[in-house]
Amino acid sequence: MRLALVAALLMLSACGQDEPKAPTVTSTPVPGAPAVAMPDSPPLENGATLRLRAVDLEGNPVPGMVPIVTRNANATDYPLASGAPSGADGSSTLTVPVLEHVYVRMWDPTFGRFANNYFDVQVGKDVPDEVLEVVMVPGASITAMLTDAAQRPAAGENVGLMMFHPLKGAWWPAEAASDSQGVVRFPHVPAGKYTIRIKALTSGEIELKDVMLQPGAAVDLGVLRLTAR
């Protein structure tokens, strides 16, 4: 099999060939794991079993991370299957379909950490024997005080957040309620640099370019004046 690191773009392998291809696995840096709680996904009955290991930025094992396989790379795609949470040594296994282009990563059920990479996988006749390491990074939080166009607090509103990855577009959704002062907090978001769109149900929306979220940081966006669309 081949293992390649790609800094920006996915390297996709062709599908539907008569002769199964040798397995390819591409590790691609991404901002995170799924943004919503995932349903339980049973292991696939037929497929190839991959070995994964969750580690932190220093290479230390991270227990309790759940491996998942999806058909799309974005954060909202529900898994085809999941594996057992990683053990004390960070290890787990995951069964993936053969001859299908899929994406493999891990996610933290507590949303304390987010995957900093995923693997672009197509398994052919030979099952990969590498251990695929997924780097789990502490998340960040976002707080903002929202006002409408007349600078009145956007109080008690349903507020949606969408984080846009610079290469892959819409990536990370979240939802929260603003308080009586128009303050809204999103406590679990992936670290990274994003364009962020915030939209209140009645007061309007705003888009912020190049917002940097450091791992473990609590980021206050200050007072944001929304405009109607």
C-alpha positions as CSV (number, residue, x, y, z in Angstrom):
1,M,0.0,0.0,0.0
2,R,1.0,3.6,-0.3
3,L,0.9,6.3,2.5
4,A,1.3,9.9,1.4
5,L,0.9,13.2,3.3
6,V,-1.0,15.9,1.4
7,A,-0.8,19.4,2.7
8,A,-3.8,20.9,0.9
9,L,-5.8,18.8,-1.6
10,L,-7.1,15.3,-1.4
11,M,-5.5,12.8,-3.7
12,L,-8.5,10.7,-4.9
13,S,-8.1,7.2,-6.2
14,A,-10.2,6.0,-9.1
15,C,-13.1,3.6,-8.5
16,G,-14.9,1.0,-10.4
17,Q,-12.0,-0.7,-12.1
18,D,-12.1,-4.3,-13.2
19,E,-9.0,-5.3,-11.3
20,P,-9.0,-4.1,-7.6
21,K,-6.4,-1.5,-7.0
22,A,-3.7,-1.8,-4.3
23,P,-4.9,0.0,-1.2
24,T,-4.2,3.7,-1.0
25,V,-4.3,5.8,2.1
26,T,-3.8,9.5,2.1
27,S,-3.5,11.5,5.3
28,T,-4.9,15.0,4.9
29,P,-4.8,17.7,7.6
30,V,-8.4,18.9,8.5
31,P,-9.9,21.1,11.2
32,G,-11.8,18.5,13.0
33,A,-14.2,15.7,13.5
34,P,-18.0,15.6,13.2
35,A,-19.8,18.5,14.8
36,V,-22.9,16.7,16.0
37,A,-23.3,13.7,18.2
38,M,-23.1,10.6,16.1
39,P,-25.6,7.7,16.3
40,D,-24.2,4.3,17.2
41,S,-23.0,2.6,14.0
42,P,-22.5,-1.1,14.1
43,P,-19.3,-2.6,12.6
44,L,-19.5,-3.6,8.9
45,E,-20.1,-7.4,8.6
46,N,-17.9,-7.6,5.5
47,G,-14.9,-5.4,4.9
48,A,-11.2,-4.8,5.7
49,T,-10.1,-4.2,9.2
50,L,-7.8,-1.3,9.7
51,R,-5.7,-0.5,12.8
52,L,-5.8,3.1,14.2
53,R,-4.2,4.9,17.0
54,A,-5.2,8.2,18.6
55,V,-2.4,10.4,19.7
56,D,-1.9,14.0,20.9
57,L,0.4,16.6,19.3
58,E,3.3,15.1,21.2
59,G,2.6,11.6,20.1
60,N,1.2,10.4,23.4
61,P,-1.8,7.9,23.3
62,V,-5.3,9.3,23.7
63,P,-7.9,6.8,25.1
64,G,-11.6,7.0,24.5
65,M,-11.6,8.2,20.9
66,V,-14.0,6.5,18.5
67,P,-12.9,5.5,15.0
68,I,-15.4,6.2,12.2
69,V,-15.7,5.7,8.5
70,T,-17.7,8.0,6.2
71,R,-18.3,8.5,2.5
72,N,-17.6,12.2,2.6
73,A,-14.8,14.2,4.3
74,N,-17.0,16.9,5.7
75,A,-17.9,17.1,9.4
76,T,-21.6,16.5,9.0
77,D,-21.5,13.1,7.2
78,Y,-22.8,10.3,9.5
79,P,-20.6,7.2,9.7
80,L,-21.1,4.0,7.8
81,A,-19.6,2.2,10.8
82,S,-17.6,2.9,14.0
83,G,-15.2,1.0,16.1
84,A,-14.6,0.5,19.8
85,P,-13.2,3.5,21.7
86,S,-9.4,3.6,21.7
87,G,-7.7,1.9,24.7
88,A,-5.1,3.1,27.1
89,D,-2.5,2.9,24.4
90,G,-4.7,4.9,21.9
91,S,-5.3,1.8,19.7
92,S,-8.5,0.6,18.1
93,T,-9.7,-1.1,14.9
94,L,-12.3,-0.2,12.3
95,T,-13.8,-2.2,9.5
96,V,-14.1,-0.3,6.2
97,P,-15.7,-1.4,2.9
98,V,-13.4,-2.7,0.2
99,L,-13.3,-1.2,-3.3
100,E,-15.0,2.0,-2.1
101,H,-13.4,5.4,-1.5
102,V,-14.1,6.3,2.1
103,Y,-12.7,8.5,4.8
104,V,-11.4,7.4,8.2
105,R,-10.8,9.4,11.3
106,M,-11.7,9.5,15.1
107,W,-14.0,11.6,17.1
108,D,-14.3,12.4,20.8
109,P,-17.8,11.8,22.2
110,T,-17.2,14.5,24.8
111,F,-16.1,17.0,22.1
112,G,-13.0,17.9,24.2
113,R,-10.7,17.0,21.3
114,F,-11.0,17.0,17.5
115,A,-9.2,15.1,14.8
116,N,-6.4,17.1,13.2
117,N,-6.2,14.8,10.2
118,Y,-8.2,12.1,8.4
119,F,-7.3,9.3,6.1
120,D,-8.5,9.0,2.5
121,V,-8.8,5.3,2.0
122,Q,-9.5,2.8,-0.8
123,V,-8.7,-0.8,0.1
124,G,-8.2,-3.2,-2.8
125,K,-7.1,-6.8,-2.7
126,D,-4.5,-6.3,0.1
127,V,-5.5,-5.1,3.6
128,P,-3.2,-2.3,4.8
129,D,-0.9,-3.3,7.7
130,E,0.1,0.2,8.8
131,V,-1.3,1.7,12.0
132,L,-3.1,4.9,11.0
133,E,-2.4,7.6,13.6
134,V,-5.0,10.3,14.1
135,V,-3.8,13.4,15.9
136,M,-6.4,14.6,18.4
137,V,-6.2,18.3,19.3
138,P,-8.0,20.2,22.1
139,G,-10.9,22.2,20.9
140,A,-11.7,25.9,21.4
141,S,-14.8,27.9,22.4
142,I,-16.4,31.0,20.9
143,T,-18.3,33.7,22.7
144,A,-19.9,36.8,21.1
145,M,-22.4,39.5,22.1
146,L,-24.9,39.9,19.3
147,T,-27.0,43.0,18.4
148,D,-29.4,43.7,15.6
149,A,-28.9,46.4,13.0
150,A,-30.4,49.0,15.4
151,Q,-27.8,47.8,18.0
152,R,-30.4,46.2,20.3
153,P,-29.4,42.9,22.0
154,A,-30.3,39.9,20.0
155,A,-31.7,38.4,23.1
156,G,-33.2,34.9,23.5
157,E,-32.7,33.9,19.9
158,N,-31.7,30.6,18.3
159,V,-28.3,31.2,16.8
160,G,-26.6,29.1,14.2
161,L,-22.8,28.9,13.5
162,M,-21.1,27.6,10.4
163,M,-17.4,27.4,10.1
164,F,-15.9,27.4,6.6
165,H,-12.7,25.5,5.8
166,P,-10.6,27.5,3.3
167,L,-10.4,24.5,0.9
168,K,-13.4,22.4,1.6
169,G,-16.2,25.0,2.2
170,A,-18.9,24.5,4.8
171,W,-17.4,22.3,7.4
172,W,-18.6,22.8,11.0
173,P,-22.2,23.5,12.2
174,A,-23.3,24.4,15.7
175,E,-26.3,25.8,17.4
176,A,-26.9,27.7,20.6
177,A,-29.3,30.2,22.3
178,S,-28.4,33.8,23.1
179,D,-29.1,35.0,26.6
180,S,-31.0,38.2,27.7
181,Q,-28.0,40.3,26.8
182,G,-27.5,38.8,23.4
183,V,-24.5,36.8,24.5
184,V,-24.1,33.4,22.8
185,R,-21.4,30.8,23.4
186,F,-20.4,27.8,21.4
187,P,-18.3,25.7,23.9
188,H,-17.0,23.0,21.6
189,V,-15.5,23.9,18.2
190,P,-12.3,22.7,16.4
191,A,-9.1,24.7,16.5
192,G,-7.9,26.3,13.3
193,K,-8.4,29.2,11.0
194,Y,-11.8,29.7,9.5
195,T,-14.4,32.0,8.0
196,I,-17.2,32.0,10.5
197,R,-20.9,32.8,9.8
198,I,-23.2,33.5,12.7
199,K,-26.9,33.8,12.0
200,A,-29.6,34.7,14.6
201,L,-33.2,33.6,13.8
202,T,-34.7,37.1,13.6
203,S,-31.9,39.6,14.1
204,G,-29.8,38.8,11.0
205,E,-26.3,37.4,10.4
206,I,-22.6,38.3,10.1
207,E,-19.6,36.7,8.4
208,L,-16.1,37.0,9.8
209,K,-13.0,36.2,7.8
210,D,-9.8,34.5,9.0
211,V,-10.8,33.8,12.6
212,M,-8.0,32.0,14.4
213,L,-8.9,29.5,17.1
214,Q,-6.0,28.2,19.0
215,P,-6.2,24.7,20.7
216,G,-7.8,25.1,24.1
217,A,-8.5,28.8,23.6
218,A,-11.6,30.7,24.7
219,V,-12.1,33.2,21.9
220,D,-14.3,36.3,22.5
221,L,-15.4,37.9,19.3
222,G,-16.7,40.9,21.1
223,V,-19.9,42.8,20.0
224,L,-21.1,41.7,16.6
225,R,-23.7,43.8,14.8
226,L,-25.9,41.6,12.7
227,T,-27.5,42.7,9.4
228,A,-30.7,41.4,7.9
229,R,-30.5,39.3,4.7
